[in-house]
Amino acid sequence: MTSHIREQAKLITAQLLSGAGIASGYAVGGLLAEEITGQTSMAGFAQMSVILGAGLIAYPLAVLAGRSGRRKALTLGFGIGTLGAVVVLIGVALQFLPLFMLGMMMCGSSTASGLQARYAAVDLADPAAAGRAMSLVVWATTVGSVLGPSFTAPGAHLGETLGMNGLAGPYLISMVAFALATLSASTLTKTVAAGTDHPGEHRLDEPRHDGEGTAEDNGNATSAKETAATNRSTTTEATAAAPMKLGEALRFALARPVPLFAMVTIIAGQMMMTNVMVMTPVHMDHQEFSLGAIGIVVSIHIAGMYALSPVFGWMADRWGSGVVIAGGAGIFVLTIVLGVIDAVAPESSMVLLSTALSLLGIGWSMFLIGGSSLLTASVPAHAKVPLQGVSDSAMNLGGALMAAMAGSVLGAGGFLWINLMATFVLLIAVGFSIRAIPMMSWPGRRTPALAEDADQSAAAARQDGAGK
């Protein structure tokens, strides 16, 4: 077994355990907040706290990864999540909302670490299979995340047996799972620095030809490779440059439609998923579904989020990130339609909700894999880590905003308004795609390697700045 495979296995193990810990308490977080406060509008604030915590810690963890390597960043992130589960248990025992919310925020650190792990996989991967490497780590969450909600009822029973609030019991499972994820991350070795740009790397926004296609396509591919070889000496200086500072990296991305669209895609997918998902358990509870039924729907949703991610990674490597993102947009449209149908029906349907939530997870996965692959491929090496960190922070902060609003929106307009909010976010993402689409590679139509162009642009900008 090669060292890269061993490191990948450690990432997968940590991701699996983290997924179990997150999912174990996912279905009951909103119910606990509602129980502590007696207000339905507060249910969304529980998950908002998790997502807000992930958003606040994501960028500092990325900075730490850039300076000290992925091992320290991931170990710290999962460790904070472990302490967070302990704080949640104390907050519930005391029925003290601020402490409960603090613990939920700390649990969000495990979410941020799980998201960073996908980029760690790219750092370690064979460049030609970067999309698949990323998606395998994302996929690893499937097992833990699907099993996690199934521990909800046993966890509640365990909590009652120990004399605790039954709804707090699943966080005992979360605590153990996060601790084991911390242990797994601590065994990683520092083999590839965060944000590494591998020589000869295949850019994920370009379709792979693999000897197929027309002679013109193959000729273009050969020409592109020759151009890349010619330009490599030019881009070496930019690639080896020190990581961009936050402001510089943001200005770089905001001035370029493709990386900007990649970041918007990641953020929008999280916002739509969070908006619908955090209120579905509350909506089902109001419809008098059992806790077991709620756990099943959450499990189905999380399976949708992760189970097909290797397929989407392969699609990104083979046909380009744009195809994956476009497919995700179509899935989100179908999800919203089903959600609206359930909202206006006289009674909610378990089958309809399960289908809609499964598709919601699939759409999120396609936006996450497609957007992350496109972002990695469209920026130079010294911009990758700061933009990865800021996009993860923004996606979680955007999700936190939606979660904070969701409880009040559900109370005011029901599940229908929740789905209309998701529609608004999707339309914003479509708007940002208009300028990016002509500059992206699609099957049958190649464009120059985006990241190599970005390297040259960044190098020129730095030279201009030095000359002034």
Secondary structure, 3 states (H helix, E strand, C coil): CCHHHHHHHHHHHHHHHHHHHHHHHHHHHHHHHHHHHCCHHHHHHHHHHHHHHHHHHHHHHHHHHHHHCHHHHHHHHHHHHHHHHHHHHHHHHHCCHHHHHHHHHHHHHHHHHHHHHHHHHHHHCCHHHHHHHHHHHHHHHHHHHHHHHHCHHHHHHHHHHCCCCHHHCHHHHHHHHHHHHHHHHHCCCCCCCCCCCCCCCCCCCCCCCCCCCCHHHHHHHHHHHHHHHHHHHHHHHHHHCCCCCHHHHHHHHHCCHHHHHHHHHHHHHHHHHHHHHHHHHHHHHHCCCCHHHHHHHHHHHHHHHHCCHHHHHHHHHHHCHHHHHHHHHHHHHHHHHHHHHHHHCCCCCHHHHHHHHHHHHHHHHHHHHHHHHHHHHHCCHHHHHHHHHHHHHHHHHHHHHHHHHHHHHHHHHHHHHHHHHHHHHHHHHHHHHHHHHHHCCECCECCCCHHHHHHHHHHHHHHHHHHC
